[in-house]
Amino acid sequence: MSRFTFIWLGLTLLISAGCSAVPLLSMHRLKEADAQHPVGEILCVWEAAEGRGLDNLPCRGFGGQLLFFANGYKEPVKATGDVRIYVFDDIGVDGDPGKPVHQFDFPAVAWNALLKPSNLGASYQIFIPYTRKGLHGATCTLRVRFTPEGGLPVYSRMASVELAGHGTVTHPEQTEKQVVTVSGEETSHTGIQTANWTEFNGTTADEAIIPVSRVPGIPFNRGSSAQRDQQTLAGLRLAAEEASRSQPLVSLPAADSATNPPRTLHLQAARPLEAAPQPPTTAESHDSSGSVPEKARHPLADDETE
């Protein structure tokens, strides 16, 4: 074998094995965080991606690349410790966006299995599924917590990721529902209608200022708060005027101090009228002395007695 052939075979072996050998060689050059060089910062790059969910089925989620920086090192380092990743969204849990939708825990051994060398240094590449069901759009936020063995936890900055979808999801407690009862039947409506009784469940603080109308014929408009107040007051005045015009007027005679003294009307139940005084009978017309009144005597009675 000539010298030229030997060199050509050697170059061929190096080129064919170079792609698989470079990562193995670069793993030995990766620096690792320790007690003298603890992790001080976590840099995360997230984007919307698709992968496998908790049920091992395809789902949408977040693809991320995480870099750990230790004190005293300029390039990213290998970090040994427990990692927890929080996922938040704008819907929240029980109406509270401050509560995480889900959290993913990785022990130190499982976390180091995600280590990938890169041109920058040690990096961790991972896919985090979005566990909320549906194809709605959502604004999500992710945060990473790294806890080294025997050390204090280190948190990354909040990273926001937009998930595209069809429409948005509203929490059930924030959904407005109108229940209208007409003639003893209860039906649900999405719009504002006039009825004998209107009840709102889950109204906002601004809507709770105006009480629900129990007067038929007064509609509600979803305008500004001041405009709704003016329209409500105007409707109440109009209903009061219509009610006053529909009642018959009662004319009373003019008060006279001599013949007709002023009387006060009381809106109470009518009392039975007292019986009118009857004229005294002949037997009751005699006084206590037994004498007959002069008006009851006969004109010839005096002549007979004399």
C-alpha positions as CSV (number, residue, x, y, z in Angstrom):
1,M,0.0,0.0,0.0
2,S,1.4,3.3,-1.0
3,R,1.7,6.3,1.3
4,F,-0.9,8.3,-0.8
5,T,-3.5,5.5,-0.4
6,F,-3.0,5.4,3.4
7,I,-3.5,9.1,3.7
8,W,-6.6,8.9,1.6
9,L,-8.1,6.1,3.7
10,G,-7.4,8.0,6.9
11,L,-9.1,11.2,5.6
12,T,-12.1,9.1,4.6
13,L,-12.5,7.6,8.0
14,L,-12.2,11.0,9.8
15,I,-14.8,12.6,7.5
16,S,-17.3,9.7,7.9
17,A,-16.9,9.6,11.7
18,G,-16.5,13.3,12.2
19,C,-20.3,14.1,12.7
20,S,-20.7,11.5,15.4
21,A,-17.4,12.1,17.1
22,V,-17.6,15.9,17.5
23,P,-20.6,15.8,20.0
24,L,-18.7,13.1,22.0
25,L,-15.6,15.2,22.1
26,S,-17.5,18.4,22.9
27,M,-19.2,16.7,26.0
28,H,-15.8,16.6,27.6
29,R,-15.3,20.3,27.1
30,L,-18.6,21.3,28.7
31,K,-18.1,23.1,32.0
32,E,-20.3,22.1,35.0
33,A,-21.6,24.2,37.9
34,D,-20.5,23.3,41.4
35,A,-20.2,24.7,44.8
36,Q,-17.5,27.1,43.8
37,H,-19.3,28.1,40.6
38,P,-23.1,28.0,41.5
39,V,-25.8,28.7,38.9
40,G,-26.7,32.3,39.0
41,E,-28.9,32.9,36.0
42,I,-31.2,30.8,33.7
43,L,-31.8,32.0,30.1
44,C,-34.9,30.4,28.4
45,V,-36.0,30.7,24.8
46,W,-39.6,29.4,24.3
47,E,-41.8,29.2,21.2
48,A,-45.0,27.6,20.2
49,A,-44.5,24.0,19.1
50,E,-46.1,20.6,18.7
51,G,-45.2,17.4,20.4
52,R,-46.5,14.6,22.6
53,G,-48.7,15.3,25.6
54,L,-49.1,13.5,28.9
55,D,-51.3,10.9,27.2
56,N,-48.6,10.3,24.6
57,L,-50.8,11.8,21.9
58,P,-49.9,14.7,19.6
59,C,-50.7,18.1,21.2
60,R,-49.6,21.7,21.0
61,G,-47.3,23.2,23.6
62,F,-43.9,25.0,24.0
63,G,-40.5,24.1,22.6
64,G,-37.7,25.6,24.7
65,Q,-34.0,25.8,24.9
66,L,-32.6,26.5,28.4
67,L,-29.1,27.8,29.2
68,F,-27.6,27.8,32.7
69,F,-24.9,30.3,33.6
70,A,-22.6,29.9,36.6
71,N,-20.6,32.4,38.5
72,G,-17.1,32.6,37.0
73,Y,-17.9,31.0,33.7
74,K,-18.8,32.9,30.5
75,E,-20.4,30.1,28.6
76,P,-23.4,28.0,29.6
77,V,-22.7,25.1,31.9
78,K,-24.1,21.8,32.8
79,A,-26.4,22.1,35.8
80,T,-27.1,19.2,38.2
81,G,-30.2,19.6,40.3
82,D,-34.0,19.4,40.3
83,V,-36.0,21.5,37.8
84,R,-39.6,22.6,37.9
85,I,-41.3,24.3,35.0
86,Y,-44.5,26.3,35.7
87,V,-47.1,27.0,32.9
88,F,-49.6,29.9,33.3
89,D,-52.3,31.2,30.9
90,D,-54.7,34.1,30.7
91,I,-57.6,31.9,31.7
92,G,-56.2,30.8,35.1
93,V,-57.4,28.3,37.6
94,D,-60.7,29.1,39.3
95,G,-60.6,32.5,37.6
96,D,-57.1,33.3,39.0
97,P,-54.4,33.7,36.3
98,G,-51.8,33.7,39.1
99,K,-52.2,30.0,39.6
100,P,-50.3,27.7,37.3
101,V,-52.3,25.5,34.9
102,H,-49.7,22.7,35.3
103,Q,-46.2,22.2,36.6
104,F,-43.6,19.7,35.4
105,D,-40.9,18.3,37.7
106,F,-37.7,16.8,36.5
107,P,-35.3,15.1,38.9
108,A,-31.6,15.7,38.4
109,V,-30.9,12.4,36.6
110,A,-33.9,12.9,34.2
111,W,-32.9,16.5,33.6
112,N,-29.4,15.8,32.6
113,A,-30.7,13.4,30.0
114,L,-31.9,16.4,28.1
115,L,-28.5,17.9,27.9
116,K,-27.4,18.8,24.3
117,P,-24.1,20.4,23.4
118,S,-24.3,23.5,21.1
119,N,-22.0,26.1,19.7
120,L,-22.6,28.3,22.8
121,G,-22.0,25.5,25.3
122,A,-24.2,23.2,27.3
123,S,-27.9,23.6,26.5
124,Y,-31.1,21.8,27.4
125,Q,-33.8,21.3,24.8
126,I,-37.3,20.3,25.9
127,F,-41.0,20.2,24.9
128,I,-43.7,21.2,27.4
129,P,-47.3,20.3,26.5
130,Y,-50.2,22.7,27.0
131,T,-52.5,20.6,29.1
132,R,-55.7,22.6,28.7
133,K,-58.0,20.9,26.2
134,G,-59.4,22.7,23.2
135,L,-58.1,24.7,20.2
136,H,-58.7,28.1,21.6
137,G,-56.1,30.9,21.5
138,A,-54.2,31.6,24.7
139,T,-51.5,33.8,26.1
140,C,-49.2,31.6,28.2
141,T,-46.3,32.3,30.5
142,L,-43.6,29.9,31.5
143,R,-41.1,30.0,34.4
144,V,-38.3,27.7,35.4
145,R,-37.0,26.9,38.9
146,F,-33.7,25.2,39.4
147,T,-32.8,23.8,42.8
148,P,-29.2,22.4,43.2
149,E,-28.5,19.8,45.8
150,G,-28.0,21.5,49.1
151,G,-28.5,25.0,47.6
152,L,-31.1,27.7,47.2
153,P,-33.5,27.7,44.2
154,V,-32.9,29.9,41.2
155,Y,-35.7,31.2,39.1
156,S,-35.8,32.3,35.5
157,R,-37.6,35.3,34.1
158,M,-41.2,35.0,33.0
159,A,-41.4,34.2,29.3
160,S,-44.6,34.9,27.3
161,V,-45.8,32.7,24.4
162,E,-48.8,33.2,22.2
163,L,-50.7,30.0,21.2
164,A,-52.9,30.6,18.1
165,G,-56.3,29.1,18.0
166,H,-60.0,29.6,17.2
167,G,-61.6,32.0,19.5
168,T,-61.0,32.4,23.2
169,V,-62.2,30.6,26.4
170,T,-64.0,32.6,29.1
171,H,-64.1,31.3,32.6
172,P,-67.6,30.1,33.7
173,E,-67.7,32.5,36.6
174,Q,-67.1,35.4,34.2
175,T,-69.9,34.4,31.8
176,E,-73.0,36.5,32.1
177,K,-76.3,34.7,32.1
178,Q,-79.8,36.2,32.0
179,V,-82.8,34.4,33.3
180,V,-86.2,35.8,32.4
181,T,-89.4,34.6,33.9
182,V,-92.6,35.3,32.0
183,S,-96.0,34.0,33.1
184,G,-94.4,31.5,35.5
185,E,-92.1,30.0,32.9
186,E,-88.3,30.4,33.1
187,T,-86.3,30.7,29.9
188,S,-82.7,31.7,29.2
189,H,-81.8,34.5,26.8
190,T,-78.5,36.0,25.7
191,G,-79.8,39.5,25.1
192,I,-81.5,42.1,27.3
193,Q,-85.3,41.8,27.3
194,T,-88.0,43.4,29.2
195,A,-90.1,41.2,31.5
196,N,-91.8,41.2,34.9
197,W,-88.6,39.9,36.5
198,T,-85.0,39.9,35.4
199,E,-82.2,38.3,37.3
200,F,-78.5,38.6,36.4
201,N,-76.0,36.0,37.6
202,G,-72.3,36.8,37.5
203,T,-72.6,40.5,36.7
204,T,-69.5,42.7,36.9
205,A,-68.9,45.5,39.4
206,D,-69.9,48.2,37.0
207,E,-73.2,46.5,36.1
208,A,-74.1,45.9,39.7
209,I,-74.4,49.6,40.3
210,I,-77.8,49.8,38.4
211,P,-80.5,47.7,40.1
212,V,-82.5,45.2,38.1
213,S,-85.7,46.7,36.8
214,R,-89.0,45.2,38.1
215,V,-91.1,47.8,36.2
216,P,-92.3,46.5,32.8
217,G,-91.7,48.8,29.8
218,I,-88.2,50.1,30.9
219,P,-85.5,48.6,28.7
220,F,-81.8,48.5,29.5
221,N,-79.0,49.6,27.2
222,R,-75.4,48.5,27.5
223,G,-74.0,52.0,27.3
224,S,-71.8,53.9,29.7
225,S,-72.6,54.0,33.4
226,A,-73.7,57.6,33.4
227,Q,-75.8,57.1,30.3
228,R,-77.5,54.1,31.8
229,D,-78.3,56.0,35.0
230,Q,-79.9,58.8,33.0
231,Q,-82.0,56.4,30.9
232,T,-83.1,54.5,34.0
233,L,-84.2,57.6,35.8
234,A,-86.0,58.9,32.7
235,G,-87.8,55.6,32.4
236,L,-88.9,55.6,36.0
237,R,-90.3,59.2,35.7
238,L,-92.2,58.2,32.6
239,A,-93.7,55.1,34.3
240,A,-94.7,57.2,37.4
241,E,-96.4,59.8,35.2
242,E,-98.3,57.1,33.3
243,A,-99.4,55.6,36.6
244,S,-100.6,58.9,37.9
245,R,-102.6,59.7,34.8
246,S,-104.3,56.3,34.8
247,Q,-105.7,56.8,38.3
248,P,-109.2,58.7,38.5
249,L,-109.1,62.1,40.2
250,V,-111.5,62.6,43.2
251,S,-113.0,66.1,43.5
252,L,-113.7,67.3,47.0
253,P,-116.0,70.2,48.0
254,A,-114.4,73.4,49.2
255,A,-113.8,73.6,52.9
256,D,-116.0,76.0,54.8
257,S,-115.3,76.7,58.4
258,A,-119.0,77.1,59.2
259,T,-120.8,74.5,57.2
260,N,-118.2,72.1,55.9
261,P,-115.2,71.9,58.2
262,P,-112.0,70.6,56.5
263,R,-111.7,66.9,56.5
264,T,-108.5,64.8,56.3
265,L,-108.5,61.8,54.0
266,H,-106.9,58.6,55.3
267,L,-106.1,55.7,53.0
268,Q,-107.5,53.1,55.3
269,A,-110.2,50.6,55.2
270,A,-113.7,52.2,55.2
271,R,-115.5,52.1,58.5
272,P,-119.3,51.3,58.7
273,L,-121.4,54.5,58.9
274,E,-123.0,55.2,62.3
275,A,-126.8,55.1,62.4
276,A,-128.5,58.5,62.2
277,P,-130.2,59.6,65.4
278,Q,-134.0,58.8,65.4
279,P,-136.6,61.3,66.7
280,P,-137.8,60.5,70.3
281,T,-141.1,58.7,70.7
282,T,-144.1,59.9,72.7
283,A,-143.1,57.8,75.7
284,E,-139.5,59.0,75.6
285,S,-140.5,62.7,75.2
286,H,-141.6,63.0,78.9
287,D,-138.9,64.4,81.2
288,S,-138.0,62.9,84.5
289,S,-140.8,64.9,86.4
290,G,-143.4,63.2,84.3
291,S,-144.6,66.5,82.7
292,V,-145.4,66.7,79.0
293,P,-143.4,69.1,76.9
294,E,-145.3,72.1,75.7
295,K,-145.0,71.2,72.1
296,A,-146.6,67.9,72.8
297,R,-149.7,69.3,74.8
298,H,-153.1,69.9,73.2
299,P,-154.1,73.6,72.9
300,L,-157.3,73.1,75.0
301,A,-155.4,71.3,77.8
302,D,-155.0,74.5,79.8
303,D,-158.7,75.4,79.7
304,E,-159.7,72.1,81.1
305,T,-157.3,72.2,84.0
306,E,-158.3,75.7,84.9
